[in-house]
Amino acid sequence: MAGMEHHTRPVHPALRPFVGDLVGYASYGDPMELHRGLPSRFMTLVITLDEPLGVAWPGSPVEKYDALAGGLHSTAVHIGETASRAGVQISLTPPAARELLGLPPGRLASIVVGLDELFGRTARELTEQLREDPSWATRFDLIEGLLLRQLGQRNAGTARPEVTWAWQRLCASRGAIGIQQLATEVGWSRRHLTDRFTSELGLPPKVAARVLRFERVTGHLRRHPTTRLADLSAEAGYADQAHLTREFQAIAGCSPRQWMTEELPNLQDFVHAEAAVSKV
């Protein structure tokens, strides 16, 4: 029987500044051919519960991981060519990189590494424990236990407060604030802000703003899939629907309509209706 199940729970209060979501998933039926891991404001950890997960950047070969960590990125990573159907995904805020992983978030930008490169034998032991225990509650306990033990144990220094503030300001505006205005508010030149921001987070602030605006659009479409793209384009600050479509092609590697057809179930009727009024 084909289908998908998800399990979530609120994270421990001490982890809330660093962990966005803690999600367990399991799918039934044929393994997915391709899933696009879209950019967002979060870094990602994935620990599989069965087979290794296949991951590839566009134009690069597939690499497979039992457990992985990925930083901020500005183009979709492709997930597929794998028999893996179950795992746990943890969304991490950029400050979590220093606090939980022991390195600046920029060190992981636009790459994926095996979790054992960061946690060594502990990552392999955790993966084995998660696979042996069938209880989602216990699996979440094991992951939270590891992350809580990491707090205060990693000496990765601290980010410049101006950069932290600039990132939070961008997130609050969902990418709508101009970089020159951001630099003025921080009290730095635009170039200095760009250099320090890129060094810390791995993405220039202008690119981060594009990611946040794109995240706003995809989040809206997940919640309200029947929204007209022309209306959403204007609301999110794009010049028009063609501008939004170009951003989808550049970031996701496909049109909005193709992404919705592939990623959002039961939307065929909507897509056909939308196609009748727009060719973009």
C-alpha positions as CSV (number, residue, x, y, z in Angstrom):
1,M,0.0,0.0,0.0
2,A,1.5,3.4,-1.0
3,G,1.4,6.2,1.4
4,M,3.5,8.4,3.7
5,E,3.6,8.8,7.5
6,H,5.1,11.7,9.5
7,H,5.9,12.0,13.2
8,T,6.8,15.2,15.0
9,R,7.1,16.6,18.4
10,P,8.2,19.9,20.0
11,V,11.9,19.9,20.8
12,H,13.4,20.4,24.3
13,P,13.2,24.0,25.4
14,A,17.0,24.3,25.5
15,L,17.2,23.3,21.8
16,R,14.6,25.7,20.5
17,P,17.0,28.4,19.4
18,F,18.8,25.8,17.3
19,V,16.3,23.2,16.1
20,G,13.4,24.1,13.9
21,D,11.7,20.8,13.3
22,L,12.3,17.2,14.3
23,V,10.4,14.9,11.9
24,G,10.3,11.2,11.5
25,Y,9.1,9.9,8.1
26,A,8.3,6.6,6.5
27,S,6.9,6.0,3.0
28,Y,5.3,2.9,1.5
29,G,5.3,1.8,-2.1
30,D,7.9,2.4,-4.7
31,P,11.0,4.4,-3.7
32,M,10.9,8.0,-4.9
33,E,12.6,8.7,-8.2
34,L,13.5,12.3,-7.5
35,H,12.8,14.7,-4.7
36,R,14.1,18.2,-4.7
37,G,15.6,19.4,-1.4
38,L,14.8,23.1,-1.7
39,P,16.8,25.9,-0.1
40,S,15.5,27.4,3.1
41,R,16.7,29.3,6.2
42,F,17.6,25.9,7.8
43,M,20.5,23.6,7.7
44,T,19.6,19.9,7.6
45,L,20.5,16.6,9.3
46,V,19.1,13.4,8.0
47,I,19.5,10.0,9.6
48,T,18.2,7.1,7.6
49,L,16.4,4.1,9.2
50,D,16.9,1.6,6.4
51,E,19.0,2.1,3.3
52,P,21.5,4.9,2.5
53,L,20.0,8.0,1.0
54,G,21.1,9.1,-2.5
55,V,22.0,12.8,-2.8
56,A,23.3,14.8,-5.7
57,W,23.8,18.4,-6.6
58,P,22.6,19.3,-10.1
59,G,25.2,18.0,-12.6
60,S,27.1,15.9,-10.0
61,P,27.0,12.2,-9.4
62,V,24.8,10.6,-6.6
63,E,26.5,10.0,-3.3
64,K,24.9,7.8,-0.6
65,Y,24.8,8.4,3.1
66,D,23.5,6.6,6.1
67,A,23.4,10.0,7.9
68,L,24.2,13.4,6.6
69,A,24.5,17.1,7.3
70,G,23.9,19.9,4.8
71,G,24.4,23.6,5.1
72,L,22.5,26.6,3.7
73,H,22.3,26.4,-0.1
74,S,20.8,28.4,-3.0
75,T,19.9,25.7,-5.4
76,A,17.9,22.5,-4.9
77,V,19.7,19.3,-4.1
78,H,18.4,16.2,-5.8
79,I,17.4,13.2,-3.6
80,G,16.8,9.9,-5.4
81,E,18.4,6.7,-6.8
82,T,17.9,5.1,-3.4
83,A,15.8,2.4,-1.7
84,S,15.6,4.4,1.5
85,R,12.1,5.0,2.6
86,A,12.4,6.0,6.3
87,G,14.4,8.4,8.4
88,V,14.6,11.3,10.8
89,Q,15.1,14.9,9.5
90,I,16.2,17.7,11.8
91,S,16.2,21.3,10.7
92,L,18.9,23.4,12.3
93,T,19.2,27.2,12.5
94,P,22.6,28.6,11.4
95,P,23.6,29.3,15.1
96,A,23.3,25.6,15.7
97,A,26.4,25.0,13.5
98,R,28.6,26.5,16.1
99,E,26.7,25.3,19.2
100,L,25.9,21.8,18.1
101,L,28.2,20.9,15.3
102,G,31.3,22.8,16.3
103,L,32.0,24.9,13.2
104,P,30.7,28.0,11.5
105,P,27.7,27.4,9.3
106,G,29.6,28.7,6.3
107,R,31.8,25.6,6.4
108,L,28.8,23.5,5.4
109,A,27.3,25.9,2.8
110,S,26.3,24.2,-0.4
111,I,27.7,20.9,0.5
112,V,26.6,17.6,2.2
113,V,28.8,15.6,4.4
114,G,28.5,12.3,6.3
115,L,27.4,12.9,9.9
116,D,30.3,10.8,11.0
117,E,32.6,13.5,9.7
118,L,31.2,15.7,12.4
119,F,30.4,13.3,15.3
120,G,32.7,10.4,14.5
121,R,31.7,7.1,16.0
122,T,28.9,8.7,17.9
123,A,27.0,9.3,14.6
124,R,27.4,5.6,13.6
125,E,26.2,4.4,17.0
126,L,23.2,6.7,17.0
127,T,22.2,5.5,13.5
128,E,22.4,1.9,14.7
129,Q,20.4,2.7,17.8
130,L,17.7,4.5,15.8
131,R,17.4,1.5,13.4
132,E,17.1,-1.0,16.2
133,D,14.3,0.8,18.1
134,P,10.9,0.8,16.5
135,S,9.5,3.6,18.7
136,W,9.4,7.1,17.3
137,A,9.3,8.6,20.8
138,T,12.5,6.7,21.8
139,R,14.2,7.7,18.5
140,F,13.4,11.4,19.2
141,D,14.7,10.9,22.8
142,L,18.0,9.5,21.4
143,I,18.5,12.4,19.0
144,E,17.6,15.1,21.6
145,G,20.0,13.4,24.1
146,L,22.9,13.7,21.6
147,L,22.1,17.3,20.7
148,L,21.7,18.3,24.4
149,R,25.1,16.8,25.2
150,Q,26.6,18.8,22.4
151,L,25.4,22.1,23.9
152,G,28.4,23.9,25.5
153,Q,30.8,21.2,24.5
154,R,31.9,22.7,21.2
155,N,34.4,25.6,21.1
156,A,33.6,27.1,17.7
157,G,33.6,30.8,18.8
158,T,30.7,33.1,18.2
159,A,29.5,35.0,15.1
160,R,29.8,38.7,14.9
161,P,26.6,40.2,16.4
162,E,26.2,42.5,13.4
163,V,26.0,39.4,11.1
164,T,23.6,37.6,13.4
165,W,21.4,40.7,13.6
166,A,21.5,41.0,9.7
167,W,20.5,37.4,9.3
168,Q,17.6,37.8,11.7
169,R,16.5,41.0,10.0
170,L,16.5,39.2,6.6
171,C,14.5,36.3,8.0
172,A,12.0,38.7,9.7
173,S,11.4,40.5,6.4
174,R,11.4,37.2,4.5
175,G,14.0,38.6,2.1
176,A,12.2,41.8,1.4
177,I,14.7,44.3,2.8
178,G,17.4,45.7,0.5
179,I,21.1,44.9,1.2
180,Q,22.1,48.6,1.2
181,Q,19.4,49.3,3.8
182,L,20.6,46.4,5.8
183,A,24.2,47.6,5.7
184,T,23.1,51.1,6.8
185,E,21.1,49.7,9.7
186,V,24.1,47.6,10.8
187,G,26.5,50.5,10.4
188,W,28.8,48.8,7.9
189,S,29.5,49.4,4.3
190,R,27.6,47.2,1.9
191,R,30.9,45.5,0.9
192,H,32.0,44.8,4.4
193,L,28.6,43.4,5.3
194,T,28.6,41.2,2.3
195,D,32.1,39.9,3.1
196,R,31.4,39.1,6.7
197,F,28.0,37.7,6.1
198,T,29.3,35.4,3.4
199,S,32.2,34.3,5.5
200,E,29.9,33.3,8.4
201,L,26.9,31.8,6.5
202,G,28.3,30.7,3.2
203,L,25.8,32.8,1.1
204,P,26.0,36.5,0.3
205,P,23.2,38.5,1.8
206,K,21.6,39.1,-1.6
207,V,21.5,35.4,-2.3
208,A,20.2,34.7,1.2
209,A,17.4,37.2,0.5
210,R,16.5,35.4,-2.7
211,V,16.3,32.1,-0.8
212,L,14.1,33.6,1.9
213,R,11.7,35.1,-0.6
214,F,11.6,31.7,-2.5
215,E,11.0,29.9,0.8
216,R,8.0,32.3,1.4
217,V,6.5,31.3,-2.0
218,T,6.9,27.5,-1.6
219,G,5.7,27.6,2.0
220,H,2.6,29.5,0.8
221,L,1.9,27.0,-2.0
222,R,2.2,24.1,0.4
223,R,-0.5,25.7,2.7
224,H,-2.6,27.2,-0.1
225,P,-1.9,25.3,-3.3
226,T,-4.8,26.9,-5.2
227,T,-3.4,30.4,-5.0
228,R,-3.0,32.0,-8.4
229,L,0.7,32.3,-9.2
230,A,0.2,35.8,-10.6
231,D,-1.3,37.0,-7.2
232,L,1.4,35.2,-5.2
233,S,4.2,36.8,-7.4
234,A,3.0,40.3,-6.6
235,E,2.5,39.5,-2.9
236,A,6.0,38.1,-2.5
237,G,7.6,41.1,-4.3
238,Y,8.4,39.6,-7.7
239,A,8.0,41.8,-10.8
240,D,5.4,39.4,-12.3
241,Q,4.7,35.7,-12.7
242,A,7.4,35.3,-15.3
243,H,9.9,36.6,-12.8
244,L,8.7,34.1,-10.2
245,T,9.0,31.3,-12.9
246,R,12.6,32.3,-13.6
247,E,13.4,32.1,-9.9
248,F,11.9,28.6,-9.8
249,Q,14.0,27.5,-12.7
250,A,17.2,29.0,-11.2
251,I,16.6,27.7,-7.7
252,A,14.5,24.5,-8.0
253,G,15.5,23.6,-11.6
254,C,11.9,23.4,-12.8
255,S,8.8,25.5,-13.2
256,P,6.3,26.2,-10.3
257,R,3.7,24.0,-12.0
258,Q,6.2,21.1,-12.4
259,W,7.3,21.4,-8.8
260,M,3.7,21.4,-7.5
261,T,2.8,18.4,-9.7
262,E,5.8,16.4,-8.4
263,E,5.9,17.5,-4.7
264,L,2.3,18.3,-3.8
265,P,-0.1,15.4,-4.0
266,N,-3.6,15.7,-5.5
267,L,-2.9,18.9,-7.4
268,Q,-3.4,17.7,-10.9
269,D,-6.9,19.2,-11.2
270,F,-5.5,22.6,-9.9
271,V,-2.6,22.4,-12.3
272,H,-4.8,21.7,-15.3
273,A,-7.1,24.6,-14.3
274,E,-4.1,27.0,-13.9
275,A,-2.7,25.9,-17.2
276,A,-5.9,27.0,-18.9
277,V,-5.3,30.6,-17.9
278,S,-1.6,30.9,-18.0
279,K,1.2,29.5,-20.3
280,V,4.1,30.6,-18.0
